[in-house]
Amino acid sequence: MGFVIMQIRKVLLNYGAKSDTITIIFGFGLICFALARQAGYLFTS
């Protein structure tokens, strides 16, 4: 999980340098989705 978050953060930082707001928001949504899925796995198992 930590690896995935780091990869997403790296992508976000790369796009953030271009100040592409839409991409940043989309990436943030992906992070929230990943965290929600992870929490779901924890609660269901």
Residue, then its C-alpha position, 0 to 999 in steps of 0.5 A: m500500500g505504501f508503495v502505491i501511495m508513493q507512486i501516486r504522490k510522485v505522479l502528483l508532484n510531476y503534474g503539480a509542477k505543471s500546475d494542472t489542477i484537473t489532474i491534481i484533483f483526479g489524482f487526489g480522488l484516486i488516493c481517496f479511493a485507494l485509501a477507502r478500498q484499503a479501509g474496506y479490506l481491513f474492515t471486511s477481513 
